Amino acid sequence: PAPTPAPTPAPTPAPTPVQGGFDLRVTNVIAFVAHPKTEDVMTLAVVEMTGAGSGIDASMVSVTVAAARRLHSNTFSRRLQEIVSVEYTITVSASQAATVSATNVQQILASKNSAAVLQAVQ
């Protein structure tokens, strides 16, 4: 009899990305964006905001930091605020999916407000 062929392995599921972003007001957008530690600090802020039990670590997070000047107006004045836009992607691999829920992480981050972002950055 012919040998039994080996079973075909199941395809590896694609990593699940969680994407989002937030804005920060800064005093000097050029210096903030150019600082060599900015991306590291923003990465750690995203990890901090996901919470200690989320299973997210810095190796799973990538961030992009860019200047985003916006005109802010109110009834008393119009002034240009310096705003930094931080976009993040958290990649949960198939092997991590057993312990990390991309859906839970997305819900946690969506619930954060500007005060939570500032607390995580400090």
C-alpha positions, 0 to 999 in steps of 0.5 A: 500500500501507498504511504499516507500523505502527511496532513496539510497544515492549517493556514496561519491566521493573519495578525489582527491589527488594532488601529487608532489615534489621538491628538495632544496639545504641545508647546512646540510641535517641531521640537516634540516631533523631532525629539528622538524619544517621542515615538518611544514615549508615545509607544509606552503611553499606548501600552499604559492606556491598554492596562496592565492585564491586556497582554500588550507590550511595546513590541506589539505597538508601532506609532507615527507622530506628526504635526497637525496644526489646527485653528482653535476658536472660541468667543473670546479669541482665535489662536493657533494651537500646536497639535500633535497627531499620534496614530498607532497600530497594535498587532496581535499575532495568531499565537498571542490571540489566545491571551490577548483580545484585539476586540477588548484592546480596541474597546479599552482604547476607544474609551480613553479620553484626553486626560487618560492620554496625558496621564499615560504620557507623564 
